[in-house]
Amino acid sequence: MGLTAAALTSPALAVVVMLIIATVGFKIAASSFSIIPQRYLVGSMAAPGIALINSIGNLGGFAAPTLLGQVQERTGSVSGGLLIVAGMCVVALAGCAAMKYRSGTTEIPEQDHEPVRTAGPQPTRSGE
């Protein structure tokens, strides 16, 4: 919503405020997104899966500025680029909603894992 509003408003102060709102929304979404891979990737596939997701996500640091620059160069305005990124966000939101709808649950399933042991002396219970 912040990106769309930033693309459609004209005073510079309003654009800055809308971009701040968009940034807050992106940061909130990023923290919520981090639990999705852990729900579907378990065991030995969790670490490489999360690394792959982070690697693909980091490509956005290259793709988004390049896309915005190309759109600004061709149209003379950044509004079109902001609307494209806002559209991508809507597609991502729809994908997350579809995943949640398909799974039929909002809870993360409990997993049986052995407790992680650390090096050094292990604490003992009294009476042992």
C-alpha positions as CSV (number, residue, x, y, z in Angstrom):
1,M,0.0,0.0,0.0
2,G,2.9,2.4,0.8
3,L,4.5,1.8,-2.6
4,T,1.2,2.4,-4.4
5,A,0.6,5.5,-2.4
6,A,4.1,6.8,-3.1
7,A,3.7,6.2,-6.8
8,L,0.4,8.2,-6.9
9,T,1.2,11.1,-4.6
10,S,3.1,14.2,-5.8
11,P,4.4,16.3,-2.9
12,A,7.9,15.1,-2.0
13,L,7.1,14.9,1.8
14,A,4.2,12.7,1.1
15,V,6.3,10.4,-1.1
16,V,8.9,10.1,1.7
17,V,6.3,9.3,4.3
18,M,4.7,6.6,2.0
19,L,8.2,5.1,1.3
20,I,8.8,4.9,5.1
21,I,5.4,3.2,5.5
22,A,6.4,0.8,2.7
23,T,9.8,0.1,4.4
24,V,8.1,-0.7,7.7
25,G,5.8,-3.1,5.9
26,F,8.7,-4.8,4.2
27,K,10.5,-5.3,7.4
28,I,7.5,-6.7,9.1
29,A,6.9,-9.1,6.2
30,A,10.6,-10.2,6.3
31,S,10.3,-11.3,9.9
32,S,7.1,-13.2,9.2
33,F,8.6,-14.9,6.1
34,S,11.5,-16.4,8.0
35,I,9.2,-19.1,9.6
36,I,7.8,-20.3,6.3
37,P,10.9,-22.3,5.2
38,Q,11.2,-23.9,8.6
39,R,7.7,-25.2,8.3
40,Y,8.4,-27.1,5.0
41,L,12.1,-27.9,5.3
42,V,13.1,-30.3,8.1
43,G,16.1,-32.3,8.9
44,S,19.2,-32.1,6.7
45,M,17.3,-30.1,4.0
46,A,16.6,-27.1,6.3
47,A,20.0,-25.4,6.2
48,P,20.6,-25.6,2.4
49,G,17.0,-24.7,1.7
50,I,17.1,-21.6,3.8
51,A,20.5,-20.7,2.3
52,L,19.0,-21.0,-1.2
53,I,16.0,-18.9,-0.3
54,N,18.3,-16.2,1.2
55,S,20.5,-16.3,-2.0
56,I,17.6,-15.8,-4.3
57,G,16.2,-13.1,-2.0
58,N,19.5,-11.3,-2.1
59,L,19.2,-11.1,-5.9
60,G,16.4,-8.5,-5.2
61,G,19.2,-6.1,-4.2
62,F,20.3,-6.2,-7.8
63,A,17.1,-6.7,-9.6
64,A,14.9,-4.1,-8.0
65,P,17.3,-1.1,-8.5
66,T,18.0,-2.3,-12.1
67,L,14.2,-2.6,-12.8
68,L,13.5,0.8,-11.2
69,G,16.3,2.4,-13.2
70,Q,15.1,1.0,-16.5
71,V,11.5,2.0,-15.9
72,Q,12.6,5.5,-14.9
73,E,14.9,5.8,-18.0
74,R,12.1,4.8,-20.3
75,T,9.2,6.7,-18.7
76,G,10.9,9.6,-17.0
77,S,9.3,8.8,-13.7
78,V,9.8,6.3,-10.9
79,S,6.0,5.9,-10.4
80,G,5.8,3.0,-12.9
81,G,8.6,1.1,-11.2
82,L,7.0,1.6,-7.8
83,L,3.7,0.2,-9.2
84,I,5.5,-2.8,-10.7
85,V,7.2,-3.6,-7.3
86,A,3.8,-3.1,-5.6
87,G,2.3,-5.6,-8.0
88,M,5.0,-8.1,-7.3
89,C,4.2,-7.7,-3.6
90,V,0.6,-8.4,-4.3
91,V,1.5,-11.6,-6.2
92,A,3.8,-12.7,-3.3
93,L,1.0,-12.0,-0.8
94,A,-1.4,-14.1,-2.9
95,G,1.2,-16.9,-3.0
96,C,1.5,-16.9,0.8
97,A,-2.2,-16.8,1.2
98,A,-2.6,-19.8,-1.2
99,M,0.1,-21.7,0.8
100,K,-1.8,-21.1,4.0
101,Y,-5.1,-22.0,2.5
102,R,-3.7,-25.2,1.0
103,S,-2.1,-26.3,4.2
104,G,-5.5,-25.9,6.0
105,T,-3.8,-24.9,9.3
106,T,-2.3,-21.9,10.9
107,E,-0.2,-23.7,13.4
108,I,3.3,-25.0,13.0
109,P,3.4,-28.8,13.6
110,E,5.3,-30.1,16.6
111,Q,8.4,-32.0,15.6
112,D,10.2,-34.6,17.7
113,H,13.8,-33.6,17.9
114,E,16.5,-34.7,20.3
115,P,17.7,-31.8,22.5
116,V,20.9,-30.3,21.3
117,R,23.8,-31.2,23.5
118,T,26.6,-28.7,24.1
119,A,30.2,-29.4,24.9
120,G,31.3,-29.5,28.5
121,P,29.7,-30.9,31.6
122,Q,26.0,-31.6,31.3
123,P,23.7,-30.5,34.1
124,T,22.3,-33.3,36.2
125,R,19.0,-33.6,38.0
126,S,19.0,-33.9,41.8
127,G,18.8,-37.5,43.0
128,E,20.8,-38.9,40.1
